[in-house]
Amino acid sequence: MRLLHLLSLLLLPAPALADSAELFAYDPTVVEVDVELALMVDVSRSMTPNELDIQRRGYASALTSDAVLGVIGDGFLGRIAITYVEWAGPGSHRVVVDWTTIAGPEEAARVAALLMQARPVGMQRTSISSALDYAADTLRTNGFQGLRRVVDISGDGPNNSGMPVEPSRDRLLAQGVTINGLPLMTEEGVGSRWSLDDLDVYYRDCVIGGHGAFMIPVRSWDEFADAVRRKIVLEIAAAQPRVIPAGTVLTRPAAGRSPAADCLAGEKAWQRFRNQWEP
Protein backbone atom coordinates (compact mmCIF):
# COMPACT_ATOMS: atom_id res chain seq x y z
CA MET A 1 0.00 0.00 0.00
CA ARG A 2 1.37 3.40 -0.94
CA LEU A 3 2.71 5.79 1.71
CA LEU A 4 0.35 8.66 0.85
CA HIS A 5 -2.65 6.36 1.24
CA LEU A 6 -1.49 5.36 4.73
CA LEU A 7 -0.82 8.96 5.72
CA SER A 8 -4.30 9.98 4.58
CA LEU A 9 -5.87 7.38 6.84
CA LEU A 10 -3.73 8.37 9.83
CA LEU A 11 -4.67 12.05 9.49
CA LEU A 12 -8.43 11.41 9.55
CA PRO A 13 -10.32 12.23 12.75
CA ALA A 14 -11.49 9.15 14.64
CA PRO A 15 -15.19 9.34 13.53
CA ALA A 16 -14.19 9.70 9.89
CA LEU A 17 -11.63 6.90 10.17
CA ALA A 18 -14.29 4.53 11.47
CA ASP A 19 -16.52 5.20 8.45
CA SER A 20 -13.83 5.50 5.78
CA ALA A 21 -13.28 1.90 4.65
CA GLU A 22 -14.99 2.38 1.28
CA LEU A 23 -13.80 5.94 0.72
CA PHE A 24 -10.15 5.09 1.33
CA ALA A 25 -10.04 1.54 -0.03
CA TYR A 26 -6.71 1.13 -1.80
CA ASP A 27 -6.93 1.40 -5.58
CA PRO A 28 -3.71 1.21 -7.63
CA THR A 29 -5.33 3.19 -10.47
CA VAL A 30 -5.93 6.27 -8.30
CA VAL A 31 -3.51 9.20 -8.83
CA GLU A 32 -1.83 10.44 -5.67
CA VAL A 33 -1.58 14.18 -5.03
CA ASP A 34 -0.73 16.41 -2.10
CA VAL A 35 -4.15 18.10 -1.97
CA GLU A 36 -7.55 17.59 -3.59
CA LEU A 37 -8.92 21.13 -3.86
CA ALA A 38 -12.52 21.81 -4.93
CA LEU A 39 -13.03 25.49 -5.75
CA MET A 40 -16.77 26.16 -5.38
CA VAL A 41 -17.56 29.65 -6.71
CA ASP A 42 -20.84 31.53 -6.22
CA VAL A 43 -22.57 32.73 -9.42
CA SER A 44 -26.04 33.27 -7.94
CA ARG A 45 -28.29 36.05 -9.25
CA SER A 46 -27.08 38.49 -6.59
CA MET A 47 -23.71 38.59 -8.40
CA THR A 48 -23.28 41.20 -11.13
CA PRO A 49 -21.61 40.39 -14.50
CA ASN A 50 -18.63 42.49 -13.37
CA GLU A 51 -18.30 40.46 -10.17
CA LEU A 52 -18.50 37.19 -12.07
CA ASP A 53 -15.72 38.33 -14.38
CA ILE A 54 -13.55 39.50 -11.48
CA GLN A 55 -13.89 36.09 -9.85
CA ARG A 56 -12.74 34.16 -12.93
CA ARG A 57 -9.81 36.51 -13.52
CA GLY A 58 -8.85 36.42 -9.85
CA TYR A 59 -8.66 32.64 -9.72
CA ALA A 60 -6.78 32.46 -13.04
CA SER A 61 -4.23 34.96 -11.76
CA ALA A 62 -3.83 33.17 -8.43
CA LEU A 63 -3.29 29.71 -9.91
CA THR A 64 -0.51 30.96 -12.21
CA SER A 65 1.20 33.09 -9.54
CA ASP A 66 4.70 32.36 -8.30
CA ALA A 67 3.35 32.07 -4.75
CA VAL A 68 0.91 29.27 -5.60
CA LEU A 69 3.27 27.44 -7.95
CA GLY A 70 6.01 27.68 -5.34
CA VAL A 71 3.97 26.08 -2.59
CA ILE A 72 2.78 23.34 -4.97
CA GLY A 73 6.40 22.57 -5.84
CA ASP A 74 7.31 22.37 -2.15
CA GLY A 75 4.72 19.65 -1.53
CA PHE A 76 5.39 16.01 -0.71
CA LEU A 77 4.57 14.96 -4.30
CA GLY A 78 4.76 18.37 -5.96
CA ARG A 79 1.29 18.25 -7.52
CA ILE A 80 -2.30 18.95 -6.55
CA ALA A 81 -5.66 17.98 -8.02
CA ILE A 82 -8.16 20.77 -8.61
CA THR A 83 -11.64 21.42 -9.93
CA TYR A 84 -13.47 24.74 -10.45
CA VAL A 85 -17.27 24.63 -10.11
CA GLU A 86 -19.71 27.54 -10.30
CA TRP A 87 -22.82 27.09 -8.19
CA ALA A 88 -26.09 28.81 -7.34
CA GLY A 89 -29.40 27.20 -6.32
CA PRO A 90 -30.14 23.51 -5.63
CA GLY A 91 -28.75 21.39 -8.45
CA SER A 92 -27.28 24.44 -10.23
CA HIS A 93 -23.64 23.48 -10.74
CA ARG A 94 -21.49 24.31 -13.76
CA VAL A 95 -18.14 22.47 -13.98
CA VAL A 96 -15.81 24.99 -15.61
CA VAL A 97 -12.64 22.95 -14.96
CA ASP A 98 -13.08 19.25 -14.28
CA TRP A 99 -10.65 17.48 -11.96
CA THR A 100 -7.09 17.85 -13.23
CA THR A 101 -3.57 18.13 -11.85
CA ILE A 102 -1.34 21.16 -11.45
CA ALA A 103 2.36 20.41 -10.99
CA GLY A 104 3.95 23.33 -12.77
CA PRO A 105 3.46 26.49 -14.87
CA GLU A 106 2.22 24.70 -18.01
CA GLU A 107 -0.65 22.93 -16.25
CA ALA A 108 -1.51 26.07 -14.29
CA ALA A 109 -1.65 28.08 -17.50
CA ARG A 110 -3.92 25.48 -19.09
CA VAL A 111 -6.34 25.70 -16.15
CA ALA A 112 -6.25 29.51 -16.26
CA ALA A 113 -7.03 29.44 -19.99
CA LEU A 114 -10.06 27.22 -19.36
CA LEU A 115 -11.32 29.70 -16.78
CA MET A 116 -11.09 32.57 -19.25
CA GLN A 117 -12.52 30.78 -22.30
CA ALA A 118 -16.20 31.40 -21.59
CA ARG A 119 -17.87 34.35 -19.94
CA PRO A 120 -19.56 33.32 -16.68
CA VAL A 121 -23.35 33.51 -16.49
CA GLY A 122 -25.27 34.08 -13.26
CA MET A 123 -27.78 31.50 -12.04
CA GLN A 124 -30.63 31.51 -9.53
CA ARG A 125 -30.81 31.59 -5.72
CA THR A 126 -28.10 30.60 -3.21
CA SER A 127 -27.77 27.05 -1.94
CA ILE A 128 -24.51 26.62 -0.07
CA SER A 129 -25.80 23.27 1.15
CA SER A 130 -26.24 21.99 -2.40
CA ALA A 131 -22.74 23.23 -3.33
CA LEU A 132 -21.25 21.37 -0.36
CA ASP A 133 -23.17 18.20 -1.21
CA TYR A 134 -21.93 18.41 -4.81
CA ALA A 135 -18.37 18.89 -3.56
CA ALA A 136 -18.70 15.80 -1.37
CA ASP A 137 -19.85 13.71 -4.34
CA THR A 138 -17.13 14.92 -6.70
CA LEU A 139 -14.38 14.39 -4.12
CA ARG A 140 -15.56 10.83 -3.68
CA THR A 141 -15.40 9.98 -7.38
CA ASN A 142 -12.61 12.15 -8.80
CA GLY A 143 -9.98 9.43 -9.25
CA PHE A 144 -7.41 11.16 -7.02
CA GLN A 145 -6.03 10.39 -3.57
CA GLY A 146 -4.80 13.41 -1.63
CA LEU A 147 -3.09 13.68 1.69
CA ARG A 148 -5.72 16.34 2.40
CA ARG A 149 -9.09 17.17 0.85
CA VAL A 150 -10.27 20.78 0.89
CA VAL A 151 -13.45 22.51 -0.24
CA ASP A 152 -12.94 26.22 -0.90
CA ILE A 153 -16.33 27.93 -1.08
CA SER A 154 -17.04 31.58 -1.87
CA GLY A 155 -20.34 33.44 -1.69
CA ASP A 156 -21.95 36.83 -1.21
CA GLY A 157 -24.88 35.73 0.93
CA PRO A 158 -26.25 33.07 3.27
CA ASN A 159 -27.93 29.84 2.26
CA ASN A 160 -31.50 30.70 1.19
CA SER A 161 -32.54 27.70 -0.90
CA GLY A 162 -32.48 23.94 -0.65
CA MET A 163 -31.63 22.14 2.59
CA PRO A 164 -30.13 23.94 5.62
CA VAL A 165 -26.38 24.35 5.42
CA GLU A 166 -25.26 22.81 8.73
CA PRO A 167 -26.10 19.14 7.95
CA SER A 168 -24.28 19.38 4.60
CA ARG A 169 -21.27 20.93 6.30
CA ASP A 170 -21.23 18.27 9.00
CA ARG A 171 -21.39 15.41 6.48
CA LEU A 172 -18.23 16.71 4.81
CA LEU A 173 -16.47 17.19 8.14
CA ALA A 174 -17.30 13.61 9.14
CA GLN A 175 -15.40 12.47 6.03
CA GLY A 176 -12.29 14.36 7.10
CA VAL A 177 -12.73 17.17 4.55
CA THR A 178 -11.75 20.73 5.48
CA ILE A 179 -14.09 23.54 4.36
CA ASN A 180 -12.63 27.04 3.97
CA GLY A 181 -14.58 30.16 3.10
CA LEU A 182 -14.33 33.34 1.07
CA PRO A 183 -17.31 35.51 2.11
CA LEU A 184 -17.80 38.33 -0.38
CA MET A 185 -18.86 41.42 1.59
CA THR A 186 -18.67 44.04 -1.16
CA GLU A 187 -21.03 46.92 -1.95
CA GLU A 188 -21.76 45.82 -5.51
CA GLY A 189 -24.77 43.62 -6.30
CA VAL A 190 -28.52 43.59 -5.74
CA GLY A 191 -28.47 45.26 -2.35
CA SER A 192 -29.14 44.20 1.22
CA ARG A 193 -32.24 42.04 0.72
CA TRP A 194 -30.26 38.77 0.48
CA SER A 195 -26.99 39.81 2.10
CA LEU A 196 -25.84 39.83 5.71
CA ASP A 197 -23.82 42.59 7.34
CA ASP A 198 -22.00 39.90 9.32
CA LEU A 199 -21.59 37.37 6.51
CA ASP A 200 -18.10 36.62 7.82
CA VAL A 201 -19.58 35.52 11.16
CA TYR A 202 -22.17 33.40 9.31
CA TYR A 203 -19.42 31.67 7.31
CA ARG A 204 -17.36 31.14 10.46
CA ASP A 205 -20.19 29.60 12.47
CA CYS A 206 -22.28 27.89 9.78
CA VAL A 207 -20.11 27.05 6.76
CA ILE A 208 -16.42 26.42 7.42
CA GLY A 209 -14.98 23.61 9.50
CA GLY A 210 -12.44 20.83 9.75
CA HIS A 211 -8.76 20.72 10.62
CA GLY A 212 -7.18 24.16 10.16
CA ALA A 213 -10.34 25.68 8.66
CA PHE A 214 -10.24 29.41 8.01
CA MET A 215 -11.79 32.12 5.90
CA ILE A 216 -10.74 35.43 4.39
CA PRO A 217 -13.53 38.03 4.07
CA VAL A 218 -13.41 40.21 0.94
CA ARG A 219 -14.81 43.69 1.59
CA SER A 220 -13.72 45.28 -1.69
CA TRP A 221 -13.28 43.75 -5.13
CA ASP A 222 -9.84 45.36 -5.23
CA GLU A 223 -8.88 42.83 -2.53
CA PHE A 224 -10.21 39.78 -4.34
CA ALA A 225 -7.20 38.61 -6.38
CA ASP A 226 -4.86 38.94 -3.41
CA ALA A 227 -7.33 37.21 -1.08
CA VAL A 228 -7.73 34.24 -3.47
CA ARG A 229 -3.97 33.91 -3.87
CA ARG A 230 -3.38 33.98 -0.11
CA LYS A 231 -6.19 31.52 0.48
CA ILE A 232 -4.99 28.95 -2.06
CA VAL A 233 -1.42 29.18 -0.74
CA LEU A 234 -2.65 28.49 2.80
CA GLU A 235 -4.83 25.61 1.62
CA ILE A 236 -2.00 23.92 -0.24
CA ALA A 237 0.58 24.55 2.46
CA ALA A 238 -1.85 23.60 5.27
CA ALA A 239 -0.32 26.22 7.54
CA GLN A 240 -1.50 29.53 8.92
CA PRO A 241 0.86 32.51 8.48
CA ARG A 242 2.93 33.45 11.51
CA VAL A 243 1.50 36.98 11.50
CA ILE A 244 -2.17 37.46 10.58
CA PRO A 245 -3.45 41.05 10.16
CA ALA A 246 -6.45 41.62 12.40
CA GLY A 247 -9.79 40.91 10.77
CA THR A 248 -8.44 39.32 7.60
CA VAL A 249 -8.36 35.60 8.44
CA LEU A 250 -10.96 34.08 10.75
CA THR A 251 -11.05 30.53 12.03
CA ARG A 252 -13.98 28.45 13.16
CA PRO A 253 -14.96 28.83 16.85
CA ALA A 254 -13.81 26.26 19.37
CA ALA A 255 -15.88 23.10 19.73
CA GLY A 256 -18.84 23.49 22.06
CA ARG A 257 -19.26 27.22 21.55
CA SER A 258 -22.79 28.29 20.66
CA PRO A 259 -22.95 29.81 17.16
CA ALA A 260 -23.13 33.60 17.10
CA ALA A 261 -24.76 33.52 13.68
CA ASP A 262 -28.27 32.38 12.78
CA CYS A 263 -27.57 29.57 10.32
CA LEU A 264 -31.12 29.90 8.95
CA ALA A 265 -30.84 33.65 8.33
CA GLY A 266 -31.01 33.29 4.55
CA GLU A 267 -34.02 30.99 4.63
CA LYS A 268 -35.82 33.44 6.95
CA ALA A 269 -35.04 36.39 4.67
CA TRP A 270 -36.45 34.47 1.69
CA GLN A 271 -39.60 33.60 3.64
CA ARG A 272 -40.11 37.27 4.58
CA PHE A 273 -39.81 38.19 0.90
CA ARG A 274 -42.39 35.55 -0.06
CA ASN A 275 -44.77 36.74 2.67
CA GLN A 276 -44.89 40.17 1.04
CA TRP A 277 -46.43 38.66 -2.10
CA GLU A 278 -48.56 35.86 -0.74
CA PRO A 279 -52.01 36.41 0.77
Secondary structure, DSSP 8 states (H G I E B T S, - for coil): --HHHHHHHHHS-HHHHHT-TTTT---TTSEEEEEEEEEEEE-BTTS-HHHHHHHHHHHHHHHTSHHHHHHHHTSSSS-EEEEEEEE-STT-EEEEEEEEEE-SHHHHHHHHHHHHHS----BSS--HHHHHHHHHHHHHTSSEEEEEEEEEEEESS---SSS-HHHHHHHHHHTT-EEEEEEB--S-SS-SSS--TTHHHHIIIII-BSTT-EE--B-SGGGHHHHHHHHHHHHHHT---SS--TTT-EE---TT---SS-TTHHHHHHHHHHHTT--
